[in-house]
Amino acid sequence: SINRRCRYVRSAPISLPKTHIHRTPSEIQLADDTLYAECKDIEMYSRLMTGMLHQMQHRGNDVDDMHPLMKKSMEGIIRTMEANDHELE
């Protein structure tokens, strides 16, 4: 994602007004589609984590008493969300 890539840049990006950057319709569509996909990823991440935590609470388990497979799944989900694009290839 754009935000994940930006954290590796040594200096802060300089923002320019959108009027200075002329984009083709396909570039605008790509940017919109990318933003939509990233929002959907975050939404799915939230749904997975909320569902797993809800299951755990429903069973009366504490986070420390989590089933090893559920813990492994949650760790994998978190690792994937925190990974940069290069790590996911």
DRENGU-953143 format. One record per atom (N, C-alpha, C, CB): residue in three letters; x, y, z. Coordinates in steps of 0.001 Angstrom, whole numbers, plus 500000, padded with zeros to 6 digits. Glycine has a CB too. Layout:
ALAXYZ;...
This chain:
SER500825498814500000;SER500000500000500000;SER500860501237500000;SER499066500005501189;ILE500276502312499611;ILE501004503570499539;ILE501495503963500924;ILE500120504681498943;ASN500646503841501936;ASN501041504227503290;ASN502169503358503818;ASN499851504148504226;ARG502126502071503508;ARG503183501184503987;ARG504505501519503318;ARG502816499717503732;ARG504489501884502049;ARG505720502230501350;ARG506293503539501870;ARG505470502325499847;CYS505432504466502245;CYS505888505791502669;CYS506702505738503951;CYS504704506713502861;ARG506473504773504797;ARG507206504763506060;ARG508688504410505865;ARG506559503772507026;TYR509066503908504682;TYR510460503568504423;TYR511206504709503738;TYR510541502314503571;VAL510506505773503401;VAL511128506923502756;VAL511876507718503822;VAL510063507815502026;ARG513080508188503486;ARG513894508899504472;ARG513359510284504806;ARG515303509020503973;SER512776510957503854;SER512219512273504134;SER510723512260503847;SER512930513366503296;ALA510024513178504473;ALA508580513238504294;ALA508246513672502871;ALA507946514200505314;PRO507188513129502301;PRO506801513533500955;PRO506318514987500934;PRO505706512601500415;ILE506529515638499834;ILE506081517014499661;ILE504757516958498910;ILE507151517888498894;SER503701517465499535;SER502419517414498850;SER502264518567497881;SER501285517423499849;LEU501690518235496756;LEU501399519228495734;LEU499891519273495528;LEU502141518905494401;PRO499380520428495175;PRO497944520482494885;PRO497610519552493719;PRO497503521935494562;LYS496430518982493751;LYS496029518054492685;LYS496024518722491313;LYS494648517484492979;THR495902520030491280;THR495887520728489993;THR497248520702489315;THR495438522165490181;HIS498318520411490074;HIS499661520354489494;HIS499959519003488850;HIS500697520648490560;ILE499164518025489175;ILE499399516682488658;ILE498233516313487749;ILE499563515643489818;HIS498514516178486480;HIS497471515813485527;HIS497452514303485378;HIS497695516503484153;ARG496350513705485733;ARG496201512253485679;ARG495251511871484549;ARG495687511702487031;THR495574510748483931;THR494679510221482901;THR493499509556483604;THR495424509206481952;PRO492403509381482912;PRO491251508690483528;PRO491621507305484063;PRO490115508554482510;SER492498506581483367;SER492874505244483840;SER493723505325485118;SER493646504486482739;GLU494562506356485248;GLU495334506534486484;GLU494411506862487655;GLU496386507649486309;ILE493417507685487400;ILE492448508025488445;ILE491670506782488858;ILE491480509131487960;GLN491252505983487874;GLN490513504748488167;GLN491378503775488958;GLN490029504085486864;LEU492637503647488576;LEU493555502761489298;LEU493717503222490746;LEU494929502716488594;ALA493904504513490967;ALA494042505040492323;ALA492779504775493140;ALA494344506546492285;ASP491615504990492529;ASP490345504727493215;ASP490189503251493544;ASP489169505194492357;ASP490519502385492584;ASP490409500940492799;ASP491369500460493885;ASP490683500188491494;THR492579501024493904;THR493565500654494919;THR493086501056496307;THR494921501308494616;LEU492574502262496432;LEU492049502734497710;LEU490883501863498168;LEU491607504201497601;TYR489985501526497248;TYR488849500672497576;TYR489326499296498067;TYR487927500513496348;ALA490302498717497371;ALA490822497397497751;ALA491484497444499125;ALA491827496893496701;GLU492234498505499401;GLU492878498629500706;GLU491840498772501810;GLU493835499826500721;CYS490770499513501547;CYS489691499651502530;CYS489026498302502784;CYS488644500679502049;LYS488812497521501733;LYS488218496192501875;LYS489136495258502667;LYS487919495592500494;ASP490457495370502454;ASP491412494569503227;ASP491294494880504713;ASP492854494826502745;ILE491235496163505036;ILE491125496575506439;ILE489800496102507032;ILE491249498109506567;GLU488742496206506248;GLU487427495745506699;GLU487451494245506989;GLU486351496066505642;MET488059493465506108;MET488139492012506308;MET489006491677507519;MET488703491324505047;TYR490116492377507675;TYR490992492190508832;TYR490188492419510114;TYR492218493158508767;SER489446493495510143;SER488642493828511320;SER487593492751511594;SER487960495190511133;ARG486926492281510538;ARG485914491242510704;ARG486517489947511241;ARG485213490978509379;LEU487675489561510711;LEU488328488337511181;LEU488721488443512652;LEU489565488037510333;MET489367489537512998;MET489838489699514373;MET488661489805515348;MET490735490945514487;THR487644490570514968;THR486469490719515826;THR485769489379516014;THR485494491750515233;GLY485621488625514932;GLY484971487320515017;GLY485735486349515900;GLY484812486731513638;MET487042486330515762;MET487853485419516571;MET487799485812518047;MET489311485413516075;LEU487879487114518320;LEU487800487567519712;LEU486413487285520296;LEU488121489075519808;HIS485370487476519484;HIS484011487197519945;HIS483852485715520280;HIS482982487617518878;GLN484373484853519442;GLN484318483409519698;GLN485002483071521011;GLN484971482629518548;MET486144483685521214;MET486915483427522425;MET486132483870523664;MET488276484150522361;GLN485547485067523605;GLN484775485583524736;GLN483523484749524969;GLN484394487048524501;HIS482892484295523885;HIS481684483471523987;HIS481987482168524728;HIS481112483169522582;ARG483167481657524517;ARG483574480416525188;ARG484090480676526599;ARG484648479704524371;GLY484202481956526964;GLY484681482308528293;GLY486188482251528427;GLY484066481408529300;ASN486884482243527305;ASN488347482192527343;ASN488939483591527435;ASN488891481471526105;ASP490031483699528107;ASP490804484932528162;ASP491814484888527014;ASP491520485108529560;VAL492359486030526657;VAL493354486082525578;VAL494523485156525888;VAL493860487527525369;ASP494889485061527156;ASP496012484205527546;ASP495680482715527424;ASP496430484520528974;ASP494377482370527448;ASP493941480975527358;ASP493507480587525950;ASP492804480727528323;MET493944481338524965;MET493539481125523585;MET494044479774523070;MET494057482262522699;HIS493213479107522280;HIS493606477848521659;HIS494833478112520773;HIS492421477232520824;PRO495823477223520799;PRO497052477451520020;PRO496819477695518528;PRO497963476272520178;LEU495851476997517918;LEU495587477213516495;LEU494968478578516234;LEU494673476125515959;MET494090479035517146;MET493495480354516986;MET494572481424517158;MET492344480565518001;LYS495449481209518116;LYS496541482164518341;LYS497436482228517099;LYS497377481764519598;LYS497744481081516526;LYS498579481037515323;LYS497889481755514165;LYS498893479576514934;SER496579481548514025;SER495821482225512973;SER495850483736513157;SER494377481730512955;MET495612484192514383;MET495619485634514647;MET496999486242514380;MET495195485910516099;GLU498038485538514781;GLU499393486038514534;GLU499667486142513035;GLU500435485120515202;GLY499200485153512274;GLY499376485177510819;GLY498630486339510187;GLY498904483866510204;ILE497418486594510649;ILE496629487712510128;ILE497332489032510422;ILE495208487712510737;ILE497813489183511639;ILE498506490420512030;ILE499793490584511221;ILE498825490414513551;ARG500544489496511055;ARG501787489561510270;ARG501507489992508835;ARG502501488198510277;THR500445489452508258;THR500085489808506888;THR499703491275506782;THR498938488933506396;MET498942491777507736;MET498531493184507707;MET499729494120507871;MET497500493458508807;GLU500715493705508639;GLU501877494557508899;GLU502970494409507847;GLU502446494243510258;ALA502872493404506999;ALA503911493151506001;ALA503875494206504906;ALA503744491753505392;ASN505048494492504355;ASN505074495409503212;ASN504846494602501927;ASN506437496194503148;ASP504626495292500837;ASP504295494622499577;ASP505365493621499140;ASP504094495653498486;HIS506638493960499341;HIS507739493082498940;HIS507693491752499690;HIS509084493772499185;GLU507350491791500979;GLU507290490574501786;GLU506151489655501347;GLU507128490932503257;LEU505128490198500717;LEU503968489400500331;LEU504108488768498961;LEU502738490247500359;GLU505134489126498205;GLU505319488567496852;GLU505847487160496886;GLU506259489430496046;
